[in-house]
Amino acid sequence: MDIYNGFAYIYDALMQDVNYPRWVDYIELLFKHYGVKPRQIVDLACGTGNVTILLKERGYEVIGIDQSEDMLFVAREKARNRGMNIPFIFQDMRYISLHHPVDAMTCICDGINYIPSEEELDLVFEGVYRYLNPQGIFIFDISSYYKLSSILGNNTFVRTAENISYIWQNYFDRRSRICEIELSFFVKEGEYYRRFDEIHYQRAYEVDEIVERLKKNGFEEIGVYQPFTLKPPKKRAERIFFAAKKV
């Protein structure tokens, strides 16, 4: 099911303050730290292609994978407008299917949190491991357990951007560790505003759970990092990065 739907067409406007070049700088820092020089990269849960396109601009061969057709449509248009030929593929990352292995995979900005169970997380990690070349690397992030349970928690936020406003209501279930995110958007169209609503579900994972599942699926040299550093995450880090190699 396409969880993003109409959200895809306003996503970039809502994320305009995100410093994507810094994120790609950090990905390249981790490449260097792990001694890998990837040529081909698959960007999982690529969304509207912001990271994918920047990786392409830096000379990598890239493929974007997402299970939102609307997100992929926006990504293809952005790449086409830049004169880029990037394969953006509709696929569920729990069931990755590629023609050949690649040197690196990324999954940036909460993609892993949309995997609702440890069993399904195994499917993701197993598929990534299978399609990585030896010495290949997997780099991804999560919104931390602390962020989903305490910062979002059961709180409501209101945000206003140019021509867009939205209400963001969160409900965290400590038993299932699922954060239900209800979004109501108001998009200005002429003199009126169009409203549409979406519900997202994100799973809160502990760091140890992620590391255990990576090891179970064959990964080694696993690192856990405070964003944009090579230091361990802080106790109340809201975002945590992981890197793992197929040795």
HELIX and SHEET records of a PDB file:
HELIX    1   1 ASN A    5  TYR A    9  5                                   5    
HELIX    2   2 TYR A   11  LEU A   14  1                                   4    
HELIX    3   3 TYR A   20  HIS A   33  1                                  14    
HELIX    4   4 ASN A   50  GLU A   57  1                                   8    
HELIX    5   5 GLU A   69  ASN A   81  1                                  13    
HELIX    6   6 MET A   93  TYR A   95  5                                   3    
HELIX    7   7 GLY A  111  TYR A  114  5                                   4    
HELIX    8   8 GLU A  118  ARG A  130  1                                  13    
HELIX    9   9 TYR A  145  TYR A  146  1                                   2    
HELIX   10  10 LYS A  147  LEU A  152  3                                   6    
HELIX   11  11 VAL A  207  LYS A  216  1                                  10    
SHEET    1   A 7 PHE A  88  PHE A  90  0                                        
SHEET    2   A 7 GLU A  61  ASP A  66  1                                        
SHEET    3   A 7 GLN A  40  LEU A  44  1                                        
SHEET    4   A 7 VAL A 102  CYS A 107  1                                        
SHEET    5   A 7 LEU A 132  SER A 143  1                                        
SHEET    6   A 7 ARG A 239  LYS A 245 -1                                        
SHEET    7   A 7 GLU A 220  TYR A 225 -1                                        
SHEET    1   B 4 THR A 156  ALA A 161  0                                        
SHEET    2   B 4 ILE A 164  ASP A 173 -1                                        
SHEET    3   B 4 ILE A 178  GLU A 189 -1                                        
SHEET    4   B 4 TYR A 192  ARG A 203 -1                                        
END                                                                             
